[in-house]
Amino acid sequence: MPLIVIAAVALLVGIDQLIKLWASQTLAAVGNIPVIEGVFEFSYVENRGAAFGILQDQRWIFIVLTIAVVIAAIWLLFSGRAKSWLVRTPIILALAGGVGNLIDRIWHGYVVDMFYFKLIDFAVFNFADVCVVVGCIWLILSILFVPDAIRWRKAPSIPEGENGGETHADSK
């Protein structure tokens, strides 16, 4: 399982970084490329804040918070508390998105965004953002609607002979 998790995160981060590289090398030169006129376009943006551009130039806050969330996600994945792929998958998505944007913040000092739904004038975002949002929504739904999706506490160990008064001889 650890190898699958590492490979999935690496694949998603790789996709994110390749898209951002394309945006930085190609899209930055032209600014915007309409895909569906008036509806959706690629638009190069250097986001120095968080979602919707809030908290501009607070890079270190985002780096520290992202590292904390990444550590929590890794712990959940490798502690055995995320018991099924229904829960592991959204954690992998959110982890990969967080790492993808963390790389940008550390390397460039900003996050490269490029997807823009012009029709609804929605904030410009990137593949890592999609991973984080989809992963978080999926994880919340899993926690709410799947019993025992995450084991929050370690199961207590029961000393031998204390399982309701039965001993191995009594259970035969």
C-alpha positions in Angstrom: 0.0 0.0 0.0 2.7 2.6 0.8 4.2 2.2 -2.7 0.7 2.8 -4.3 0.2 5.9 -2.2 3.6 7.3 -3.0 3.1 6.6 -6.8 -0.3 8.2 -6.8 0.8 11.3 -5.1 3.9 11.6 -7.3 1.7 11.1 -10.5 -0.7 13.8 -9.4 2.0 16.2 -8.4 3.8 15.5 -11.7 0.6 16.3 -13.7 0.1 19.5 -11.7 3.7 20.6 -12.2 3.7 19.8 -16.0 0.5 21.9 -16.4 2.1 24.8 -14.4 5.3 24.5 -16.5 3.2 24.8 -19.7 1.4 27.8 -18.3 4.6 29.5 -17.2 6.3 28.9 -20.5 3.5 29.3 -23.0 0.5 30.9 -21.4 2.5 33.6 -19.6 3.6 35.0 -22.9 0.1 35.3 -24.4 -1.9 35.9 -21.2 -5.2 34.3 -22.2 -6.2 31.5 -24.5 -10.0 31.2 -25.0 -11.1 27.5 -25.1 -14.9 28.2 -25.3 -15.4 31.8 -26.1 -17.0 33.7 -23.2 -17.2 30.5 -21.1 -13.8 29.0 -20.3 -10.2 30.1 -21.0 -6.7 29.5 -19.9 -5.5 32.6 -18.1 -2.0 33.0 -16.6 -2.1 34.2 -13.0 0.6 34.4 -10.3 -1.4 34.0 -7.1 0.6 35.2 -4.1 -2.3 34.5 -1.7 -4.8 31.8 -1.0 -8.1 30.9 -2.6 -9.7 33.9 -4.4 -6.4 35.8 -3.8 -7.0 36.4 -0.1 -4.1 37.0 2.3 -1.8 38.3 -0.4 1.9 38.0 0.2 1.5 35.8 3.3 3.7 33.1 1.8 5.2 31.8 5.0 1.8 31.3 6.7 0.7 29.2 3.7 4.0 27.2 3.7 3.8 26.4 7.4 0.0 25.5 7.3 0.5 23.4 4.2 3.4 21.5 5.8 1.2 20.8 8.9 -1.6 19.5 6.7 0.8 17.4 4.6 2.2 15.8 7.8 -1.4 15.1 9.0 -2.3 13.5 5.7 0.8 11.4 5.6 0.1 10.3 9.2 -3.5 9.4 8.4 -2.4 7.4 5.3 0.4 5.4 7.0 -1.0 5.0 10.6 -3.6 2.6 9.5 -6.5 4.9 10.6 -7.8 5.5 7.1 -9.2 2.0 6.7 -10.5 1.9 3.1 -9.6 3.3 -0.3 -12.9 5.3 -0.1 -11.0 7.4 2.5 -7.4 7.0 1.4 -8.2 8.2 -2.1 -9.4 11.7 -1.1 -6.5 12.0 1.3 -4.2 11.2 -1.5 -5.9 13.9 -3.7 -5.7 16.6 -1.0 -2.1 15.6 -0.2 -1.0 15.8 -3.8 -2.7 19.2 -4.3 -1.2 20.6 -1.2 2.3 19.4 -2.2 1.8 20.8 -5.8 1.0 24.2 -4.5 3.7 24.0 -1.8 6.3 23.4 -4.5 5.2 26.6 -6.2 5.2 28.7 -3.0 8.7 27.5 -2.1 10.2 27.6 -5.6 8.5 30.7 -7.1 7.0 32.6 -4.1 3.6 32.3 -5.7 1.2 29.6 -7.1 0.6 29.4 -10.9 -3.1 29.4 -11.7 -4.5 29.0 -15.2 -8.1 27.7 -15.4 -10.7 30.4 -15.6 -14.5 30.0 -16.0 -15.2 33.4 -17.5 -18.9 32.8 -17.8 -19.4 32.8 -14.1 -16.3 35.0 -13.4 -15.0 32.3 -11.0 -11.5 32.6 -9.5 -8.6 31.4 -11.6 -7.3 28.0 -10.3 -5.0 25.1 -11.1 -5.0 21.3 -11.1 -3.6 21.2 -7.5 -6.6 23.2 -6.3 -9.0 20.8 -8.0 -7.3 17.9 -6.2 -7.5 19.7 -2.8 -11.2 20.7 -3.3 -12.4 17.3 -4.6 -10.3 15.5 -2.0 -11.6 17.5 0.9 -15.3 17.3 -0.2 -15.0 13.5 -0.8 -13.3 13.1 2.6 -15.9 15.1 4.4 -18.7 13.1 2.8 -16.9 9.8 3.6 -16.5 10.8 7.2 -20.2 11.9 7.5 -21.8 9.0 5.6 -19.4 6.0 5.9 -19.4 4.5 9.4 -15.9 4.1 10.8 -14.3 5.6 7.7 -11.5 6.8 9.8 -10.5 5.2 13.1 -9.8 8.2 15.2 -8.6 6.4 18.3 -6.4 3.3 18.5 -8.5 0.3 19.5 -7.7 -0.6 23.1 -5.9 -3.8 23.6 -7.7 -6.3 25.9 -5.4 -8.3 28.1 -5.7 -12.1 27.8 -8.5 -13.5 29.9 -10.3 -10.2 30.2 -12.7 -10.6 27.2 -16.0 -10.6 29.2 -14.8 -13.2 31.7 -14.3 -15.8 29.1 -11.0 -17.7 28.8 -10.0 -19.8 25.9 -11.2 -22.9 27.7 -14.7 -21.3 28.2 -15.1 -20.5 24.6 -14.7 -24.1 23.4 
